[in-house]
Amino acid sequence: MAEHWSMSASMLIQFPKRRTGNFIMARFDNFADLAEHYASLTSADAFAGAFTSEIAASQLSIHDEPTADDLPDADAARAVAAHVTGEIFNLFADTRLAPVAPRIAWGIVNSFHKVAQQLSRQEDDAARELGELARIMDPSEIHAVKVEETQRLCQSLHEAVAAICAMRDHAAEIYRVECGQPWSATTGSRTGRTLTASQIDARDFLAARAVEKREAHAPTGPVVVLSGGQDWTEHKALWDRLDAIKARIPAMTLVTTAQHKGADAIGAAWAAARGVPLVAFRLNRQLGNRAAFERNRSIQRLLPVEAVICEGSGVQINLAQNLRAAGVPLTIFKHADFAIRDQAHA
């Protein structure tokens, strides 16, 4: 299959390399323009949906009384998430503490993530109890009240997780714009969530919740694979190619080999900016030297519809060979191609 690569005629506009050595895909003259830009990258509809109450009363603990209080205002929550994350960069800019700003901002985003994880575990416990209650054939009023209370607790936690995840995702977008690379958690998965109708039968609620959780952790959209070396820096060609693929496959899911630098990090930044689901396949270190190649086989078993491989190590060569043998359309980017282009422009 012929190897090919694409470049658009438009010039890349880069954000100045301040505070970090990483790139940002735009240039801004002031923080007001930057704020407007990263606000536009976050879906206002999704944020508003996460802060829309679908249940008449909420109860986040069995020890609390149900409350009919409203959720926080969506716009205010969005502004707070942006402010607490972004202002640390503003405070430390052009000072000797500037290199510390990304670490503190990472922790701020992680605090939202940790709380979302805690609430999610509580929701899982409530869901298991609700499932057990739903299987019991007890017509008594006491049992009916217990089912109703447990469902309210489960749905309230579900609602709370969606709201906190929305704030986390917006704070993570601020981090990405400031640092030029996506925020990633050290433990646990990061998944976005939106609310479904809440006033439903307990069994239907559990079924819908199970489908939502499966989709969040294992998206069902067509899989597009991206992998490359950690020294890969030609981000414009990569963004252009991924944009072209997304134009043909709007519901795509991007799968990477989970490296924090180079092609995978560029792809993760693209996915965050474009709102594309991202699945990062990390190495199973227990497999030793076989880990990278076992990961390649796992990626191949996802039956990808297309792949983009940037020159790297033998791992990328092996992945490209496996995918080509499986008949997957490939785009291969090589360092030499861009060296020739740069010489021509010199």
C-alpha positions in Angstrom: 0.0 0.0 0.0 1.4 3.4 -1.0 2.8 5.5 1.7 1.5 9.1 1.8 1.5 12.3 3.8 -0.4 15.5 3.5 0.4 19.2 4.3 -2.1 22.0 4.0 -1.1 25.3 2.3 -2.0 27.3 5.4 0.6 28.5 7.8 0.8 27.1 11.4 0.3 29.9 13.9 2.1 28.9 17.1 1.7 30.3 20.6 5.0 31.8 21.8 7.1 29.3 23.7 6.7 30.8 27.1 6.9 29.0 30.4 7.3 25.6 28.7 9.1 24.2 25.7 5.9 22.9 24.2 3.8 24.2 21.4 0.3 25.6 21.4 -1.6 25.7 18.2 -2.5 29.4 18.2 -1.0 32.8 19.0 -2.5 35.3 21.4 -1.5 38.8 22.4 -3.2 38.9 25.7 -4.9 36.6 28.3 -8.4 37.8 27.4 -8.0 36.4 23.9 -6.5 33.2 25.4 -9.4 32.9 27.7 -11.9 33.3 24.9 -10.0 30.7 22.9 -10.0 27.9 25.5 -13.6 28.7 26.4 -14.5 28.1 22.8 -12.8 24.7 22.9 -15.0 23.4 25.7 -18.5 22.5 24.8 -20.9 24.9 26.5 -23.8 22.5 25.8 -22.1 19.6 27.5 -21.2 21.8 30.5 -24.7 23.1 30.8 -26.1 19.5 30.5 -23.9 18.4 33.4 -25.3 21.1 35.6 -29.0 20.5 34.8 -30.9 18.8 37.6 -33.0 15.9 36.4 -34.2 14.7 39.8 -36.6 16.6 42.1 -34.5 15.9 45.2 -30.8 15.0 45.7 -29.1 13.0 48.5 -25.3 12.4 48.3 -25.2 10.3 51.5 -27.6 8.0 53.4 -26.8 10.2 56.4 -28.1 13.4 54.7 -31.6 14.5 54.3 -32.8 14.9 50.6 -32.5 18.5 49.4 -34.3 20.3 46.6 -31.6 22.9 46.2 -30.4 23.6 42.7 -27.1 22.7 41.2 -24.5 25.5 40.8 -24.9 27.8 37.9 -23.2 26.1 34.8 -21.5 29.3 33.6 -20.3 30.2 37.1 -18.9 26.6 37.6 -17.1 26.8 34.2 -15.6 30.2 35.1 -14.4 28.9 38.5 -12.8 25.9 37.0 -10.9 28.1 34.5 -10.0 30.7 37.1 -8.5 28.4 39.8 -6.4 26.6 37.1 -5.4 29.4 34.9 -4.6 32.1 37.5 -1.6 30.1 38.8 0.1 30.6 35.4 -0.7 34.3 35.5 0.6 34.7 39.0 3.9 32.9 38.3 4.5 34.3 34.8 7.9 35.9 34.3 9.0 35.0 37.8 11.4 32.4 39.1 8.5 30.2 40.1 7.2 30.0 36.5 8.5 26.4 36.0 6.4 25.3 39.1 3.1 26.5 37.7 2.4 23.4 35.6 2.9 21.1 38.6 0.5 23.1 40.8 -2.1 23.4 38.0 -1.8 19.6 37.4 -2.6 19.1 41.1 -5.7 21.4 40.8 -7.1 19.4 37.9 -6.2 16.2 39.8 -8.2 17.3 42.8 -11.3 17.5 40.7 -10.4 14.0 39.3 -9.9 12.5 42.7 -13.3 13.8 44.0 -15.0 12.5 40.9 -13.4 9.1 41.5 -14.6 9.0 45.1 -18.1 9.9 44.1 -18.0 7.3 41.3 -17.0 4.6 43.8 -19.9 5.6 46.0 -22.2 5.5 43.0 -21.0 2.0 42.2 -21.8 0.8 45.7 -25.3 2.4 45.5 -25.8 0.8 42.1 -24.9 -2.7 43.4 -27.3 -2.3 46.3 -30.0 -1.0 43.9 -29.5 -4.0 41.7 -29.9 -6.4 44.6 -33.1 -4.6 45.8 -34.5 -4.7 42.3 -34.2 -8.5 42.1 -36.1 -9.0 45.4 -39.8 -9.7 44.8 -41.1 -7.9 47.9 -44.4 -6.0 47.5 -44.2 -4.3 50.9 -44.2 -0.5 51.3 -41.0 -0.7 53.3 -39.2 -2.4 50.4 -40.6 0.1 47.9 -39.4 3.0 50.1 -35.9 1.4 50.3 -35.7 1.0 46.5 -36.8 4.6 46.0 -34.2 6.0 48.5 -31.4 3.9 47.1 -32.3 4.9 43.5 -32.3 8.6 44.6 -28.9 8.2 46.2 -27.5 6.5 43.1 -28.9 9.1 40.7 -27.8 11.9 43.0 -24.2 10.6 42.9 -24.5 10.1 39.2 -25.5 13.7 38.8 -22.7 14.9 41.1 -20.0 12.9 39.2 -21.2 14.5 35.9 -20.9 18.0 37.3 -17.4 17.5 38.9 -16.2 15.7 35.7 -17.3 18.7 33.6 -15.3 21.0 35.9 -12.3 18.7 35.7 -12.5 18.5 31.9 -12.6 22.3 31.6 -9.8 22.7 34.1 -7.8 20.1 32.1 -8.4 22.1 28.9 -7.0 25.2 30.6 -4.0 23.1 31.6 -3.6 21.9 28.0 -3.7 25.4 26.5 -1.2 26.7 29.0 1.2 23.8 28.9 0.8 22.7 25.3 0.1 19.1 26.3 -2.9 17.2 27.7 -3.5 16.7 31.3 -3.4 13.0 32.3 -4.2 11.3 35.6 -1.6 9.1 37.3 -4.3 6.6 38.3 -7.7 5.7 37.1 -9.4 6.5 33.8 -10.6 9.9 32.8 -14.0 9.8 31.1 -16.5 12.5 30.3 -20.1 11.9 31.4 -23.5 13.4 30.6 -26.8 12.9 32.3 -29.5 10.6 31.1 -33.2 10.8 32.2 -33.4 10.1 35.9 -37.1 9.5 36.6 -37.0 5.9 35.4 -37.5 2.4 36.7 -34.6 1.1 38.8 -33.7 -1.8 36.4 -33.8 0.5 33.4 -31.6 3.0 35.2 -29.0 0.4 36.0 -29.0 -0.9 32.4 -28.6 2.7 31.0 -25.8 3.3 33.5 -24.0 0.1 32.5 -24.1 1.1 28.8 -22.9 4.6 29.6 -19.9 3.3 31.6 -18.9 0.8 28.9 -19.0 3.6 26.2 -17.0 5.9 28.4 -14.1 3.4 28.9 -14.4 1.5 25.6 -15.8 3.8 22.9 -17.6 2.0 20.1 -16.7 4.5 17.4 -14.5 3.5 14.5 -10.9 3.2 15.8 -8.1 5.2 14.2 -4.6 4.3 15.5 -1.8 6.8 16.0 1.8 5.9 17.1 5.2 7.5 16.7 8.5 8.2 18.3 9.0 10.4 21.4 11.2 12.8 19.3 8.5 13.5 16.7 7.9 17.3 16.5 6.1 17.8 13.1 2.8 18.6 14.7 1.2 20.5 11.8 1.3 17.6 9.3 -0.1 15.3 12.1 -3.0 17.7 12.9 -3.8 18.1 9.2 -3.8 14.4 8.7 -6.0 13.7 11.7 -8.4 16.5 10.7 -8.7 14.9 7.2 -9.5 11.5 8.8 -12.0 13.0 11.2 -13.7 14.8 8.2 -14.3 11.3 6.7 -14.9 9.5 10.0 -16.7 12.0 12.3 -17.4 9.4 15.0 -13.8 8.2 15.2 -12.0 7.1 18.4 -8.3 7.8 18.5 -6.1 5.1 20.0 -2.5 5.9 20.9 0.4 4.0 22.4 0.3 6.4 25.4 3.7 8.1 25.3 3.9 11.4 27.0 6.1 13.1 24.4 6.3 13.2 20.6 3.6 11.9 18.2 1.3 10.4 20.9 1.3 13.6 22.9 0.6 15.7 19.8 -2.3 13.3 19.0 -3.7 13.6 22.5 -3.6 17.4 22.2 -5.4 17.1 18.9 -8.1 14.8 20.4 -8.6 17.2 23.3 -9.0 20.2 21.0 -11.4 18.3 18.6 -13.5 16.6 21.2 -12.5 13.1 20.0 -12.5 10.2 22.4 -9.0 9.0 23.2 -7.9 5.6 24.3 -4.3 5.4 25.5 -2.8 1.9 25.5 -0.2 1.8 28.2 2.4 -0.9 28.5 2.0 -3.9 30.8 5.4 -3.7 32.4 5.0 -7.3 33.8 5.5 -8.6 30.3 9.1 -7.2 30.2 10.6 -6.8 26.7 7.5 -8.2 25.1 5.3 -5.5 26.5 5.4 -3.1 23.5 4.8 -5.9 21.0 1.9 -7.4 23.0 0.4 -3.9 23.1 0.7 -3.7 19.3 -1.2 -7.0 19.0 -3.9 -5.7 21.4 -4.3 -2.6 19.3 -4.6 -4.7 16.1 -7.4 -6.7 17.7 -9.4 -3.5 18.0 -9.9 -3.8 14.2 -8.9 -0.2 13.4 -10.2 1.4 10.2 -7.1 3.6 9.6 -3.7 4.3 11.1 -1.1 7.0 11.2 2.4 5.9 12.1 5.2 8.4 12.6 8.8 7.3 12.4 10.1 6.1 15.7 11.6 2.8 16.9 11.1 -0.9 16.1 7.8 -0.7 18.0 6.3 1.6 15.3 7.8 -0.6 12.5 6.2 -3.7 14.1 2.9 -1.9 14.5 2.9 -0.7 10.9 3.8 -4.2 9.6 1.0 -5.8 11.7 -1.6 -3.3 10.5 -0.5 -3.4 6.9 -0.8 -7.2 7.0 -4.3 -6.8 8.3 -5.2 -4.5 5.4 -5.5 -1.4 7.5 -5.0 1.9 5.4 -1.8 3.5 6.6 -0.3 7.0 6.5 3.5 6.8 7.2 5.4 9.9 8.2 9.2 9.9 8.0 11.7 12.4 9.3 13.4 12.4 5.9 10.3 13.7 4.2 10.3 16.8 6.4 14.1 17.3 6.2 13.7 17.5 2.4 10.8 20.0 2.7 12.8 22.2 5.1 15.8 22.1 2.8 13.6 23.2 -0.1 12.2 26.1 1.9 15.7 27.2 3.2 
